[in-house]
């Protein structure tokens, strides 16, 4: 996580996600690393999450043929 901002019942989070592909799946090969930069907006009511809205931007990746 890079930053978290709270405004009333809305929390905005900016983060970077990385994951490694476990097995060949579609155009992705096992061991390939994926990275996404994410903005996420979370609405909370009574201490419970009531809504999550996420925007992802993946870094370019190689598609295996």
C-alpha positions, 0 to 999 in steps of 0.5 A: 500500500502506498497511501490510504485516505479516509473521508467520512464513510469512504476510504481511498487506497492506492497500492501495487499488486504483484502475483506469479502465475502458478501454471500455464493459463491462457496466454500466461506462462507458469512463473510469469510475474504480473504487476498492477497499480490499483486505486480502490474505493471502499465504502463502510457502514457500521464497521462493515464494508458495503461497497468496493470499487477497484481500478487496475492498470497492469504493467505491460507483459509478454504474451507467450504463444 
